[in-house]
């Protein structure tokens, strides 16, 4: 017996990351792709709000015009959604690539390129009935064979797809087969409940099989017209490296998901995605009218633009908030040097309790933004545990006692703790160039930690890559780094960071119990059971301190009043398929 799905159903994993899983300094600094959803917006607790000028999409749609959209990333090397792990890829290409299914912010799964599906009772086989009226931008038909070619590409070694391959179950993904012209069967070796929502992401978007077969992996990453070929409402018309990506309307588009407000082709003639890495440049472009839509904006930038002058869409993303990642075993490859300072759980707990995060977040972001308590955002479906709130408030006295217990009892002339002649020193290696609000936050934490005798140094270095990975081996030569990981499921965020084999397990956690809990959670489709399991993992992190969440992951998109009909996904990324520009 199978469970039939032809309308909305629950989902448990659609992910996106602000950390690429390895150092590419040029992308990290110039592209700033990770900034796409990492900038905190001082707002209340709702998951998604709109303020300012009316941009809801009232009135009759207007056909024509080209919309300009400013982002921070230059997208260099990020135009293959199957290999990229950056939010900017999804932001830019959601309108180019369609997916098998669509997911709403509350986790419901809806048909898209797949019109219906069934799931076997044991959860090991998914059979999708595919639409038979879909064509790619190059005229190739979409069918089951095309879908199989995409999964073959995702799991091909040369694609090096840590992210979407992991989101689809990793080793659990046993294969995809065309069991009919328009019937696709996906088989798993073990149940993996988050599969459907992983299939909804841009990262699992469907390429033209001709584009996959006709280009090398390097060419796919570089992208461009005739290379980045999907079936979406817009096709790639031109790429000016380092400047802009031009999209043009797909006039034949007639297969949006059923959550789209527009049942057919886009109203706009095109979208020009402009790469403006400096925030001041994006602000100026909005103020001058050179761009109608912009993202990657801090609260200060929003105030500078003027909230009444634009429509501002603010979304609290599900997944891992912007967090400090504590390295438990800095010297794993050099055991003769002894373990790093965070090998001792008491030092990790002292770090956690020694920072006044409430005050730091309020001071750095100007008020209105509440500090997080969990490694999962409250908007993560079937996962967030409110019981962790208040469990690790600022307690410098307890932090000092923990450091004493750990043997850091002496002080040097500057007041820092010393043990065996070594100062209690922590290197915080910045993953990306920090915006001024984040840097201000860390500076407050530096002062807090100094009060309990910990020296924290926040640094960026040209040798970042060498301190991350040497000769293909992760060395993690730092005590702390920081990033976020937006994910509509707990599994998407937690497995990559806390499982023994997690591709972003920079804390070097190796706990069989955590591995067991993660596997148990994806084996059940019961939301209550999932929530109970993920609550245990959140409590485990409070006690063991692999990750310290620092501030909520919220995104801002500003739109001129003339822009109407834009829809947004769970992460606050705009979908322009139903958008139009008024004459106002």
C-alpha positions in Angstrom: 0.0 0.0 0.0 1.2 3.5 -0.8 0.4 7.0 0.4 -0.8 9.1 -2.5 0.2 12.8 -2.6 -1.3 15.0 -5.3 -2.0 18.0 -3.2 -0.3 19.7 -0.3 1.6 17.6 2.2 4.0 18.2 5.1 7.7 18.7 4.4 10.7 18.6 6.7 13.8 19.8 4.8 14.5 22.6 2.4 17.9 24.0 3.0 20.3 26.8 2.1 23.6 27.8 3.6 25.6 30.8 4.4 28.8 28.7 4.6 30.3 27.0 1.6 32.0 24.1 3.3 35.5 25.1 2.3 37.6 28.2 1.8 37.4 30.1 -1.4 38.8 33.4 -0.4 38.0 35.2 -3.6 34.3 34.2 -3.3 34.4 34.8 0.4 35.6 38.4 0.2 34.6 39.7 -3.3 31.5 37.7 -3.9 30.1 38.0 -0.4 27.6 35.4 -1.4 27.2 34.4 2.2 25.8 37.8 3.1 22.6 37.2 1.2 20.6 36.2 4.2 23.1 36.8 7.0 22.3 40.5 7.7 20.2 40.9 10.8 17.2 43.2 10.6 16.0 44.8 13.8 12.4 43.7 13.8 9.9 41.9 16.0 9.3 38.2 16.2 7.1 37.5 13.2 8.5 35.2 10.6 7.6 37.4 7.7 6.4 41.1 7.6 6.0 43.8 5.1 6.3 47.5 5.9 6.3 50.9 4.1 4.8 51.7 0.7 2.1 49.4 -0.7 3.7 46.6 -2.7 1.2 43.8 -2.0 0.2 43.5 -5.6 -3.3 45.1 -5.7 -4.8 46.1 -9.0 -4.5 44.7 -12.5 -1.1 43.3 -13.5 0.8 45.3 -16.1 2.8 43.5 -18.8 6.2 44.7 -19.9 9.3 46.3 -18.5 12.5 45.1 -17.0 13.0 45.0 -13.3 16.5 45.7 -11.8 17.5 43.8 -8.7 20.6 44.6 -6.7 22.4 41.9 -4.7 25.8 41.8 -2.9 27.3 38.7 -4.6 29.0 38.8 -8.0 27.9 35.1 -8.4 31.4 34.2 -9.7 31.6 30.4 -9.8 28.1 30.1 -8.2 25.8 29.6 -11.2 25.5 25.8 -10.9 22.8 25.2 -8.2 23.7 21.5 -8.0 27.2 22.4 -6.8 26.8 25.7 -5.0 26.0 26.0 -1.3 25.4 29.7 -1.3 22.2 31.6 -0.7 23.0 34.0 -3.5 22.7 31.1 -6.0 19.1 30.5 -5.0 18.4 34.2 -4.8 19.5 34.7 -8.4 18.4 31.4 -10.0 15.0 30.6 -8.4 13.4 32.3 -11.4 15.4 30.2 -13.9 15.1 26.7 -12.5 11.9 24.9 -11.6 11.7 22.0 -9.0 9.7 18.9 -8.8 7.7 20.2 -5.9 7.1 23.5 -4.1 7.1 24.2 -0.3 5.3 26.9 1.6 6.9 28.7 4.6 4.9 26.5 7.0 6.3 23.3 5.3 3.5 22.2 3.1 4.5 20.5 -0.1 2.7 21.3 -3.3 2.9 19.9 -6.9 5.2 21.7 -9.5 7.0 19.7 -12.2 5.6 16.7 -10.5 1.8 16.7 -10.6 1.4 13.9 -8.0 3.4 11.3 -6.1 3.1 8.3 -3.9 5.3 7.1 -1.1 5.7 3.5 -0.1 4.7 2.5 3.4 8.3 1.7 4.3 9.3 5.2 3.1 11.9 3.8 0.7 10.3 4.5 -2.7 8.9 7.7 -4.1 7.0 7.5 -7.4 6.4 10.9 -9.1 4.0 11.5 -12.0 5.6 14.3 -14.0 3.9 17.0 -16.1 4.0 16.2 -19.9 3.8 19.8 -21.1 7.1 21.3 -19.8 10.0 22.3 -22.0 13.4 23.7 -21.1 14.6 27.1 -22.4 16.6 25.3 -25.2 13.5 23.4 -26.4 14.4 20.1 -24.8 11.4 18.3 -23.3 11.2 17.7 -19.5 10.5 14.1 -18.8 11.6 11.3 -16.5 14.9 10.8 -18.3 15.7 14.5 -17.9 15.0 14.3 -14.2 17.3 11.2 -13.9 20.1 13.1 -15.7 19.8 15.9 -13.0 20.1 13.4 -10.2 23.0 11.8 -11.9 24.7 15.2 -12.1 24.0 16.0 -8.4 25.6 12.8 -7.2 28.5 12.8 -9.8 31.9 13.1 -8.0 33.0 16.0 -10.3 29.9 18.0 -9.2 31.3 17.9 -5.6 27.8 18.6 -4.3 28.1 18.5 -0.5 24.9 20.5 0.1 22.1 19.2 -2.1 23.5 15.7 -2.1 23.4 15.8 1.7 19.9 17.4 1.7 18.6 14.5 -0.5 19.8 12.0 2.0 23.4 11.5 1.0 24.2 7.8 1.1 20.5 7.0 1.7 19.8 8.1 -1.8 19.9 4.8 -3.7 19.1 6.2 -7.1 16.6 7.7 -9.5 15.0 5.8 -12.4 12.7 6.6 -15.3 10.0 4.0 -14.8 7.9 5.5 -17.5 8.1 8.4 -20.0 6.8 10.8 -17.3 7.1 8.6 -14.2 10.2 9.0 -12.0 11.0 6.7 -9.2 13.4 7.6 -6.4 14.7 4.9 -4.1 16.2 5.2 -0.7 18.2 2.7 1.3 16.7 4.1 4.5 13.7 6.3 5.2 14.5 10.0 4.9 11.5 12.2 5.7 13.0 15.5 4.5 13.4 14.3 0.9 10.3 16.1 -0.5 11.2 19.5 0.8 14.8 19.1 -0.3 13.4 18.5 -3.8 11.7 21.9 -3.6 14.8 23.9 -3.5 16.6 25.7 -6.3 19.6 23.5 -5.5 17.5 20.6 -6.8 16.3 22.6 -9.8 16.0 20.8 -13.1 18.6 21.6 -15.8 18.1 20.8 -19.5 19.9 17.5 -20.0 21.5 18.9 -23.1 23.1 21.7 -21.0 24.4 19.1 -18.6 25.8 16.9 -21.3 27.3 19.7 -23.3 29.3 21.5 -20.7 32.0 20.8 -18.2 31.5 21.2 -14.5 33.7 24.4 -14.6 31.5 25.8 -17.3 28.4 25.0 -15.4 29.8 26.8 -12.3 30.7 29.8 -14.4 27.3 29.8 -16.1 25.8 32.1 -18.7 23.5 32.0 -21.7 23.1 28.6 -23.2 24.7 27.0 -20.1 22.5 27.9 -17.2 19.4 26.4 -18.8 16.3 25.6 -16.8 12.6 25.6 -17.5 11.6 28.5 -15.3 9.7 31.7 -16.0 12.9 33.5 -17.0 15.9 32.3 -19.0 19.5 33.6 -18.8 20.1 36.0 -21.7 23.5 37.4 -20.8 26.2 37.4 -18.1 28.6 40.2 -17.6 31.1 38.8 -15.2 31.3 40.9 -12.1 28.5 43.2 -13.2 25.1 41.7 -13.9 23.1 38.7 -14.9 20.3 39.4 -17.4 17.2 37.3 -17.4 14.6 37.4 -20.2 10.9 36.3 -20.1 10.1 32.7 -21.1 7.0 33.4 -23.2 5.9 29.8 -23.2 5.9 29.3 -19.4 2.7 27.6 -18.3 3.7 25.3 -15.5 4.1 27.3 -12.2 3.5 25.5 -8.9 0.0 25.8 -7.5 1.2 28.2 -4.8 2.0 30.8 -7.5 -0.4 33.7 -7.8 0.3 33.9 -11.6 -0.8 30.8 -13.6 1.2 31.6 -16.7 4.1 33.5 -18.2 5.7 36.4 -16.4 4.4 39.9 -16.7 7.9 41.4 -16.8 10.0 41.3 -20.0 13.0 40.6 -18.0 15.0 40.9 -14.7 18.5 42.4 -14.5 20.3 41.2 -11.4 23.0 43.8 -10.6 26.1 42.9 -8.6 26.8 45.7 -6.2 29.1 44.4 -3.4 29.1 47.7 -1.3 26.1 48.3 0.7 26.4 52.1 0.1 26.2 51.4 -3.6 23.0 49.3 -3.2 21.5 52.1 -1.0 22.4 54.7 -3.6 20.9 52.6 -6.4 17.6 52.3 -4.6 17.5 56.0 -3.7 18.3 57.1 -7.2 15.8 54.7 -8.8 18.6 52.9 -10.7 17.4 49.7 -9.1 13.8 48.9 -8.2 14.6 46.0 -5.8 17.6 45.4 -3.5 18.6 42.9 -0.8 21.5 42.4 1.6 20.8 45.5 3.6 21.5 46.2 7.3 19.1 48.1 9.6 21.1 51.2 9.2 20.8 51.0 5.4 17.0 50.6 5.8 16.8 53.7 7.9 18.9 55.6 5.3 16.7 54.5 2.5 13.6 55.4 4.5 11.0 52.7 5.3 8.1 54.9 4.1 9.7 55.3 0.7 9.8 51.6 -0.2 8.1 48.3 0.6 10.3 46.4 2.9 9.9 42.6 3.2 11.5 41.1 6.3 11.7 37.4 6.9 13.1 35.4 9.8 14.7 32.4 8.1 14.4 28.9 9.5 17.5 27.0 10.3 20.7 27.9 12.2 20.9 31.5 13.4 24.1 33.4 12.8 26.3 31.6 15.3 29.8 31.1 16.7 31.1 27.7 15.8 33.4 26.4 18.6 36.2 24.1 17.5 36.6 21.3 20.1 39.8 19.9 18.6 41.9 22.6 17.0 45.0 20.5 17.0 43.5 17.3 15.7 46.1 17.0 13.0 48.9 18.0 15.4 48.2 16.0 18.6 51.7 16.8 19.9 50.5 20.4 20.4 47.8 19.2 22.8 44.1 19.9 22.4 42.7 23.4 21.8 41.2 25.3 24.7 37.6 24.3 23.7 38.4 20.6 24.2 37.4 21.2 27.8 33.6 21.5 28.0 34.0 23.8 31.1 35.8 26.4 28.9 33.1 26.2 26.3 30.4 26.6 29.0 32.3 29.6 30.4 32.4 31.2 27.0 28.7 30.7 26.7 27.9 32.1 30.1 30.5 34.8 30.1 29.0 36.8 27.2 26.1 39.2 27.8 24.4 38.4 24.6 21.2 40.3 25.4 23.1 43.6 25.9 25.4 43.0 23.0 22.6 42.3 20.5 20.6 45.3 21.7 23.7 47.6 21.5 25.0 46.4 18.1 21.7 46.3 16.3 20.0 49.3 17.8 17.2 47.5 19.7 14.2 45.5 18.5 16.2 42.3 17.8 16.0 39.6 20.4 19.0 37.3 21.1 18.4 33.6 20.1 18.5 30.8 22.7 18.5 27.8 20.3 20.6 26.5 17.4 17.3 26.4 15.5 15.3 29.4 14.6 11.7 29.5 16.0 10.5 29.4 12.4 12.0 26.0 11.8 8.9 23.6 11.3 8.4 20.8 13.9 11.6 21.5 15.7 12.1 24.6 17.8 12.1 23.9 21.6 11.1 27.0 23.6 12.2 25.2 26.8 15.8 26.2 26.0 14.9 29.9 26.4 16.6 31.3 29.5 18.8 28.3 30.0 22.1 30.1 29.4 21.7 33.7 30.5 24.7 35.8 31.3 26.3 34.5 34.4 29.9 35.7 34.8 30.2 34.3 38.3 29.4 30.8 37.1 31.7 31.3 34.1 34.6 32.3 36.4 33.9 29.2 38.6 34.0 26.9 35.6 37.4 28.4 34.5 38.8 27.9 38.0 37.6 24.2 37.9 39.3 23.8 34.5 42.6 25.0 36.1 42.8 28.5 34.6 43.4 30.0 38.0 46.4 32.3 37.5 46.3 35.8 36.0 48.9 37.6 34.0 49.8 41.3 34.2 46.9 42.2 31.8 44.3 40.2 33.8 44.0 37.3 31.4 43.9 33.8 32.8 47.0 31.5 32.5 47.5 27.8 32.8 50.8 26.0 32.5 52.4 29.3 31.3 49.9 29.7 28.5 47.4 32.6 28.3 43.7 31.6 27.8 43.6 32.9 24.3 40.8 32.3 21.6 41.2 33.0 17.9 38.0 33.9 16.2 38.6 33.7 12.5 36.0 35.6 10.5 34.4 33.6 7.7 33.5 36.7 5.7 34.2 40.4 5.9 31.9 41.5 8.7 29.3 44.2 8.3 29.7 46.9 11.0 26.8 45.6 13.1 28.3 42.2 13.4 31.8 43.5 14.1 30.3 45.7 16.8 28.6 42.7 18.4 31.8 40.8 18.5 33.6 43.7 20.1 31.1 43.8 22.9 31.7 40.0 23.4 35.5 40.7 23.5 35.0 43.1 26.4 32.7 40.6 28.2 35.2 37.8 28.0 38.1 40.0 29.1 36.2 40.6 32.3 36.4 36.8 33.1 40.0 36.5 31.9 39.6 35.2 28.4 41.5 36.9 25.5 39.4 36.8 22.3 41.0 38.0 19.1 38.7 38.6 16.1 40.7 38.4 12.9 40.7 38.1 9.2 43.8 36.9 7.4 45.1 36.4 3.9 46.0 32.9 5.0 42.4 32.0 5.8 42.4 29.2 3.3 45.5 27.7 4.7 44.0 27.7 8.2 40.9 26.0 6.9 42.1 23.3 4.5 45.5 22.0 3.5 46.2 19.4 0.8 42.5 18.5 0.7 42.3 18.0 4.5 40.3 20.2 6.9 42.7 21.5 9.5 40.4 24.0 11.2 43.3 26.1 12.6 41.2 28.4 14.7 39.1 28.2 17.9 35.9 30.0 16.6 34.5 30.9 13.2 31.0 32.1 12.4 28.2 31.6 9.9 24.5 30.8 9.5 22.6 28.1 7.7 19.1 28.8 6.6 17.0 25.6 6.4 13.3 24.8 6.5 14.1 21.7 8.4 16.1 20.9 11.5 17.8 18.0 9.8 19.2 20.3 7.1 20.8 22.5 9.7 21.8 20.0 12.4 23.0 17.0 10.5 25.6 19.1 8.5 26.9 20.7 11.7 26.6 18.0 14.5 26.7 14.6 12.9 30.1 12.8 12.9 30.2 12.9 9.1 28.6 16.3 8.7 30.1 18.3 5.9 30.0 21.5 8.1 30.9 19.8 11.4 33.6 22.4 12.1 33.2 21.8 15.9 34.5 18.2 15.3 31.6 16.7 17.2 31.7 12.9 17.2 28.8 11.8 19.4 27.1 8.5 18.6 24.0 9.6 20.5 23.6 12.7 18.3 24.1 10.6 15.2 21.4 8.2 16.5 19.0 11.0 17.2 19.4 12.6 13.8 18.8 9.3 12.1 15.8 8.6 14.3 14.3 12.0 13.5 14.4 11.5 9.7 13.0 8.0 10.0 9.6 9.3 11.3 7.0 11.4 9.6 5.3 12.3 12.9 5.8 16.0 13.6 5.5 15.5 17.3 8.1 12.8 17.4 10.4 14.9 15.3 10.0 17.9 17.6 10.7 15.8 20.7 13.9 14.4 19.1 15.1 17.8 18.0 14.4 19.2 21.5 16.9 16.7 22.9 19.6 17.9 20.4 18.9 21.5 21.3 19.3 20.8 25.0 22.4 18.8 24.3 24.0 21.8 22.6 23.1 24.0 25.6 25.1 21.6 27.8 27.9 20.7 25.4 28.2 24.0 23.6 29.3 23.1 20.0 27.6 26.2 18.7 26.6 29.5 20.3 23.8 31.2 18.4 24.4 35.0 18.3 21.6 36.7 16.5 18.5 35.8 14.5 18.8 35.3 10.7 16.5 37.8 9.1 16.5 39.1 5.6 15.4 42.4 4.0 14.2 43.0 0.5 13.3 46.6 -0.4 11.1 47.4 -3.4 10.1 50.6 -5.0 6.3 51.4 -4.7 6.0 50.7 -8.5 6.9 47.1 -8.0 3.9 44.8 -7.4 3.1 41.1 -7.2 6.4 39.8 -5.8 6.1 36.6 -3.8 8.6 35.4 -1.3 9.8 32.0 -0.2 10.5 30.7 3.3 13.9 32.5 3.3 12.7 35.8 2.0 14.0 35.4 -1.5 11.9 37.1 -4.2 10.0 35.3 -6.9 9.4 37.6 -9.8 7.2 35.2 -11.9 4.0 37.2 -10.9 5.6 40.6 -10.5 4.9 43.7 -12.5 5.9 47.4 -12.6 3.1 50.0 -12.4 3.3 53.3 -14.2 3.4 55.1 -10.8 
